[in-house]
Amino acid sequence: MTERLVVVGGDAAGMSAASQAKRLAPDLEIIAFERGDYVSYSACGEPYVMGGEVAEVDDLVARTPAEFAARDISVHLRSEVMEIDLDRRTILVDSAGDRSEIGFDYLMYSTGARPLRPPSVAGAEKALGLRWLNDADHLRELVDRGTRKAVVVGGGYIGLEVAEAFAHRGRNVTLVTSGEHVLTRTLDPDMGSLADAAVRRLGIELVTGVYIDTIEEHEAHGGGHDFLGDVVVIGLGTSPESELARQAGIETGVTGAVAVNSFQETNQPGVWSGGDCAEATHRVSGRQVNMALGTVANKTGRVAGTNIGNTAVGDSERETFPGVLGTAITKVGEVEIARTGLLTGESVIYGYEPAVGTVTGTNTAGYWPTATRVDVRLIADHISRRVLGGQIVGGPGSGKKIDVIATAIWAQMSIDELAWVDLAYAPPFSSVWDLIHIAARRAAGRQLS
C-alpha cells in the first residue's frame, strides 16, 4: 500500500521537504495544504514589490501548484489544517468551508511564522503588515492610488525595508522604533547609529526610543507622541505558528517554536518540522533559537525531506542540520548592513570574554573613484581566540563580506588565523589589507593601520 506524506504549510520549508522526499521516494504520495493563495514563494522579496524593484508578486513565486503537480506532488491552496490527530494519523482540513479528514503516514509541520501583534499595543490588528504576497500587492496598490504618508512601526528588517520601499516611491515616511537605534537585535549600538544615519539620509523621519501603545487606522500613538499617516504598517518581528502543533501534542521549546532534533524530527514519531515555526541550535551560544530566515527554512526543509524520503524507502541513512549563526543582510538605500554570530553584549551573556576589533575604511582602494565608507566589527573570545561574531555597515559590495566572517565562525577559526586568510585584492574591490584582516588584527591585539 502506498504511504502518504502530508505537508502542513506550503512555503519554503514545507515544499523543500516535499520536493526532496519525492526525489528519494518516488512512490511516496505527497499532499501539501496551504491556507494562502501561493506556495513556494519568496516572502523576503515582498518589500521590493512595494518599492517597484520587482514588477509583479508572481515574480516571487519559485514554483506553482501546476509545476508541483507535474512532479506528482499535490498542492491544495486556500486549505487550512484545523486539527492534527496523531493517534488516528489524520488531519482535519477546511477548504472554503468544506471540511474533510485526510490520513497520513508521515507529517511535515511547516506553518511558518505570523507578524507579531503584541497585546500591549491596542488596535495592533488594525495595522497593515507583510506576510502573504497579497499583502505586498495591497500595499503597492495603496501607494499607486495616492498614499502620500506612511507610519511604519518597528525598526527591524521588515520595518526598515517597508520604510525604504515607501521612500523609494517618493512617499513621506515616519519610522518609529522602541529601540535606541534600528536593528537592535542585529547591530551593536554604535554600529546601529550608522544604520540610523543611513535611514535619515533617505529622507525618512526616524523616531527612536518610543513605544507605540495604540494604533488606529491612520494613527499610531505612544510616549506622548501622535504619528499620523494615510497608512500604518507594523513590523515588530514574528511569532512562530506553533499552536496547532501544541494542541496535537507536538512539543514546543523555550522559544515557543516547535522543538526538533538535528534530524528535524519532533517528539512525535513520523512527524518532522522546519522553517520559521521550528527551533534550531545556535552554533556559537549552543542555545535553541527561532530564526525566521529563508536560508534556514530551505535548509531545514531539505534535511527533513531527506529523512522522510529515506524513511519511506527503508534507508537508515540520516541527514543532520548542523545549526545556525543568524547570518543576515539587508540594505538601506546604498548602505548595506550585515551581521553573523553573536553581538558583543550577547557574547558576555553566554560566558565569553569578548575581544573586539572595529575598523573604518572603504569598500575599494581609497583612491578608487567610487570608494565609499565601510565599518567592520569582529568579535572574538579573548580566552579561546575563537571568532564569535561580525557586523558590517557600508557602501555597495561591502555587505557580502559577512560571508567570510560566517565561514570563519562556522569552521571555528581563531581570530589569529582570520587575520592571515588569503583574501582577494584589486583596487576596485578592496584595499591590499582587507578590512576583515585589519579588524581581526585589532581584535587579536595586534594593531594594523
C-alpha positions in Angstrom: 0.0 0.0 0.0 1.3 3.5 -0.9 2.4 5.6 2.0 1.4 9.3 2.3 3.3 12.4 3.4 1.1 15.3 4.4 2.7 18.8 4.4 1.1 21.4 6.6 2.2 24.8 5.2 3.4 25.2 1.6 6.2 27.7 1.6 10.0 27.3 1.8 10.4 24.6 4.4 7.3 22.6 3.5 7.8 22.5 -0.2 11.6 21.9 0.1 10.8 18.9 2.2 8.1 17.7 -0.2 10.4 18.0 -3.2 13.4 16.3 -1.6 11.2 13.4 -0.2 9.8 12.9 -3.7 13.3 12.6 -5.2 14.3 9.9 -2.7 10.9 8.1 -2.5 9.2 8.4 -5.9 6.3 6.2 -4.9 5.5 8.3 -1.8 2.2 10.1 -2.2 2.6 13.7 -1.1 -0.2 16.2 -0.4 0.5 19.8 0.7 -2.0 22.1 2.3 -1.5 25.8 2.2 -4.1 28.3 3.6 -2.8 31.2 1.4 -3.0 31.8 -2.3 0.6 30.8 -3.2 3.1 28.2 -2.4 6.9 28.2 -2.7 7.4 31.9 -2.8 10.0 34.5 -1.6 8.4 36.4 1.3 11.8 38.3 1.5 11.0 39.9 -1.8 7.7 41.5 -0.7 9.1 44.9 0.2 10.7 45.1 -3.2 7.3 44.6 -4.9 6.0 47.5 -2.8 9.0 49.6 -3.9 8.7 48.8 -7.5 12.1 47.0 -7.9 10.1 43.7 -8.6 7.3 44.2 -11.2 4.8 41.6 -10.0 4.2 39.4 -7.0 4.1 36.4 -9.3 7.8 37.0 -10.0 8.4 35.9 -6.4 6.9 32.5 -6.9 9.5 29.8 -7.3 7.1 27.0 -8.3 3.3 26.9 -8.9 0.9 24.2 -7.9 0.8 23.1 -11.6 4.6 22.7 -11.5 4.4 20.6 -8.4 1.7 18.5 -9.9 4.0 17.7 -12.8 6.3 16.3 -10.1 3.5 14.2 -8.7 3.1 16.5 -5.6 -0.5 17.6 -5.0 -0.9 21.1 -3.7 -4.2 22.5 -2.2 -4.4 26.3 -1.8 -6.8 28.2 0.5 -6.9 25.0 2.6 -6.3 25.4 6.3 -5.5 22.5 8.5 -7.7 22.9 11.6 -6.7 19.8 13.6 -4.0 17.1 13.7 -4.9 13.8 15.3 -1.7 11.9 15.9 -3.4 8.8 17.3 -5.6 8.3 14.3 -2.9 9.8 11.9 -5.4 12.2 10.4 -5.7 15.9 9.8 -8.9 18.0 9.5 -8.8 20.4 6.6 -11.1 23.3 5.9 -11.3 24.3 2.2 -13.7 27.2 1.7 -16.0 25.9 4.4 -15.8 22.3 3.2 -14.2 20.1 5.9 -12.6 16.8 5.3 -10.3 14.3 7.0 -7.1 13.2 5.4 -5.0 10.3 6.6 -1.2 10.3 6.7 1.8 8.1 7.4 4.3 11.0 7.7 3.7 14.6 8.6 5.8 17.7 7.8 4.7 20.6 10.0 5.9 23.8 8.3 3.4 26.5 9.2 5.9 29.4 9.3 5.5 32.5 11.5 3.0 35.3 11.7 3.6 39.0 12.1 3.8 39.9 15.8 0.9 41.8 17.2 1.7 42.4 20.9 -1.3 42.6 23.2 0.3 45.7 24.8 -0.4 47.6 21.6 -4.1 48.3 21.5 -5.5 48.1 18.0 -2.4 46.3 16.6 -4.6 44.2 14.4 -5.7 47.4 12.6 -2.2 48.0 11.2 -1.2 46.5 7.9 1.7 44.1 7.7 3.7 41.9 5.4 3.3 38.1 5.4 1.4 36.9 2.3 2.2 38.0 -1.2 -1.3 39.6 -1.3 -0.2 41.9 1.5 2.6 43.3 -0.7 0.2 43.7 -3.6 -2.3 45.5 -1.4 0.4 47.9 0.0 1.6 48.6 -3.5 -1.9 49.4 -4.7 -2.3 51.8 -1.8 0.8 53.7 -2.9 -0.4 53.6 -6.6 -3.7 55.1 -5.5 -2.2 58.1 -3.9 -1.0 57.2 -0.4 1.3 60.1 0.5 2.3 59.5 4.1 3.1 56.2 5.9 3.8 55.4 9.5 5.9 52.3 10.0 6.1 50.8 13.5 9.2 48.7 14.1 12.9 49.1 13.4 13.8 45.5 12.4 14.4 44.1 9.0 10.8 44.3 7.8 10.2 47.8 9.2 13.4 49.1 7.5 12.6 47.5 4.2 9.0 48.7 4.2 10.0 52.2 5.1 12.6 52.2 2.3 10.0 51.0 -0.1 7.7 53.9 0.6 10.6 56.3 0.4 11.7 54.8 -2.9 8.2 55.6 -4.2 8.6 59.2 -3.1 6.3 59.0 -0.1 6.8 60.6 3.2 7.7 58.1 5.9 7.9 58.1 9.7 9.7 55.1 11.2 9.1 54.6 14.9 11.1 52.1 17.0 11.3 51.4 20.7 15.0 50.7 20.4 17.8 53.2 20.9 18.6 52.5 17.2 17.3 50.5 14.4 18.2 46.8 14.2 18.8 46.4 17.9 19.0 42.6 17.6 21.3 42.9 14.6 23.9 45.5 15.5 25.8 46.8 18.5 24.7 50.3 19.5 27.5 52.3 17.8 27.1 50.2 14.6 23.4 50.8 14.8 23.9 54.5 14.9 25.5 54.2 11.4 22.3 52.5 10.2 20.2 55.3 11.8 22.2 57.8 9.7 21.5 55.8 6.5 17.8 55.8 7.3 17.7 59.5 7.7 19.7 60.1 4.6 16.8 58.6 2.6 14.6 61.4 4.0 12.8 59.0 6.4 11.8 60.6 9.7 13.3 58.2 12.3 11.9 58.3 15.9 13.8 56.1 18.4 13.1 55.1 22.0 9.3 55.4 21.6 6.9 52.5 22.5 3.7 52.6 20.4 0.8 51.6 22.7 -2.2 52.4 20.4 -2.8 52.0 16.7 -5.8 53.3 14.8 -6.5 53.1 11.1 -4.5 56.2 10.2 -2.7 56.9 13.5 -0.1 55.5 16.0 0.3 56.8 19.5 2.9 56.3 22.1 5.2 58.1 24.6 3.1 61.3 24.3 3.5 61.4 20.5 0.9 61.1 17.8 2.0 59.9 14.4 -0.5 60.5 11.6 -0.4 59.0 8.1 -2.6 57.6 5.3 -1.5 54.1 6.3 0.1 52.5 9.3 2.3 49.4 8.8 3.5 47.3 11.7 6.8 45.3 11.5 7.6 44.2 15.1 9.0 40.8 14.2 7.3 37.4 14.0 6.0 34.7 16.2 6.1 31.0 15.3 2.8 29.4 14.2 3.1 26.6 16.7 -0.3 26.5 18.4 -1.7 23.8 16.1 1.3 21.6 16.9 0.9 22.1 20.7 -2.7 21.2 20.5 -1.8 17.9 18.8 0.9 17.0 21.4 3.9 18.1 19.4 6.4 19.6 21.8 7.5 23.2 21.6 10.7 24.6 23.1 11.9 27.6 25.0 11.3 30.0 22.2 7.7 28.8 21.7 8.6 27.2 18.3 8.4 23.5 17.6 11.2 21.6 19.3 13.2 19.4 16.9 16.4 17.3 16.9 19.2 17.5 14.4 17.2 15.3 12.0 14.3 17.8 12.1 12.2 15.2 14.0 9.7 16.3 16.6 8.9 14.3 19.8 6.2 12.5 17.8 7.1 9.5 15.6 6.8 10.2 11.9 6.4 14.0 12.4 9.1 16.5 11.2 9.2 20.2 11.3 11.4 23.1 10.0 11.5 26.7 8.9 10.1 29.7 10.8 7.9 27.6 13.1 10.7 25.4 14.4 13.7 25.8 16.7 17.4 25.4 15.7 20.6 25.2 17.6 22.9 28.3 17.5 26.4 27.1 16.7 28.1 29.7 19.0 25.9 30.0 22.0 24.7 26.4 21.9 21.2 27.7 22.7 17.9 26.9 21.0 16.8 29.8 18.8 13.9 30.6 16.4 15.2 32.4 13.3 12.7 33.4 10.6 15.2 33.4 7.7 14.6 32.0 4.3 18.0 30.3 4.3 17.2 28.4 7.4 13.8 27.4 6.1 15.1 26.0 2.9 17.9 24.1 4.6 15.8 22.6 7.4 13.1 21.6 4.9 15.7 19.8 2.8 17.0 17.9 5.8 13.5 16.9 6.9 12.7 15.8 3.3 15.8 13.7 3.1 15.0 11.9 6.3 11.3 11.5 5.3 12.3 10.1 1.9 14.9 7.7 3.3 12.5 6.5 6.0 9.8 5.8 3.4 12.2 3.6 1.3 13.6 1.9 4.3 17.1 3.5 4.1 18.6 4.0 7.5 20.9 6.9 6.4 20.0 10.2 8.1 21.0 13.8 7.3 21.5 16.3 10.1 21.1 20.0 10.2 24.2 21.5 11.8 22.8 24.7 13.2 22.6 28.4 12.6 24.6 31.6 13.0 21.9 34.1 12.3 23.8 35.4 9.2 21.6 38.1 7.6 21.9 41.1 5.3 19.8 44.0 4.2 20.2 47.5 2.8 19.1 51.0 3.4 19.4 52.9 0.2 23.0 52.3 -0.9 24.2 51.3 2.6 24.5 47.5 3.1 24.0 46.1 6.6 25.0 42.6 7.6 25.7 40.5 10.7 26.6 37.0 11.8 27.2 35.1 15.1 26.9 37.0 18.4 26.7 40.7 19.2 29.2 42.0 21.8 26.7 42.0 24.6 25.4 38.5 23.7 29.0 37.1 23.9 29.1 38.3 27.5 25.8 36.8 28.4 26.9 33.4 27.0 30.1 33.4 29.1 32.7 34.7 26.7 35.3 37.4 27.3 34.9 39.5 24.1 37.9 40.9 22.2 36.5 43.4 19.7 38.2 44.8 16.6 36.5 47.7 14.7 37.8 49.4 11.6 36.5 52.2 9.3 37.7 52.1 5.7 36.4 52.0 2.2 34.8 49.3 0.0 37.5 49.7 -2.6 41.1 51.1 -2.5 40.9 54.5 -1.0 41.8 56.3 -4.3 39.2 54.4 -6.4 36.6 56.9 -7.7 33.6 55.0 -6.2 35.2 54.5 -2.8 32.6 54.7 0.0 32.7 54.2 3.7 32.6 50.8 5.3 32.7 49.9 9.0 33.6 46.3 10.0 33.5 44.8 13.5 34.8 41.5 14.6 34.1 39.8 17.9 36.3 37.0 19.3 36.7 35.3 22.6 39.8 36.6 24.4 40.5 33.2 26.0 39.9 30.7 23.2 40.7 33.2 20.4 37.6 31.8 18.6 35.8 34.2 16.2 32.3 34.8 17.7 30.6 37.4 15.5 30.8 40.1 13.0 28.9 43.2 11.7 29.3 45.3 8.6 27.7 48.6 7.7 28.9 50.1 4.4 28.7 51.0 0.8 27.9 48.8 -2.3 29.6 45.4 -2.3 30.6 45.5 1.4 27.7 43.5 2.9 28.6 40.2 1.4 32.0 40.3 3.2 30.0 39.0 6.1 30.2 35.5 4.4 33.9 35.4 5.1 33.2 36.0 8.8 30.4 33.5 8.9 32.7 30.9 7.3 35.4 31.6 9.9 32.9 31.2 12.7 31.4 28.0 11.2 34.9 26.5 10.9 35.8 27.6 14.5 38.7 29.6 13.2 40.8 31.7 15.6 41.0 35.4 15.2 44.7 35.0 14.6 44.0 32.7 11.6 41.4 35.0 10.2 44.0 37.8 10.2 46.1 35.9 7.6 43.4 34.4 5.4 44.3 34.8 1.7 41.6 37.2 0.5 41.4 38.6 -3.0 42.7 42.1 -3.7 42.4 44.5 -6.6 41.8 48.3 -6.3 38.1 48.2 -7.5 37.3 45.7 -4.7 39.3 46.3 -1.6 42.5 47.7 -0.1 45.6 45.5 -0.1 44.9 44.7 3.6 41.2 43.8 3.6 39.1 45.5 6.3 38.5 42.0 7.7 42.2 41.5 8.1 42.6 44.8 10.0 39.6 44.2 12.2 40.9 40.7 13.0 44.3 42.0 14.0 42.8 44.7 16.2 40.6 42.1 17.9 43.7 39.9 18.3 45.6 42.8 20.0 48.0 43.3 17.1 47.2 46.7 15.6 47.5 47.3 11.9 47.0 50.7 10.3 
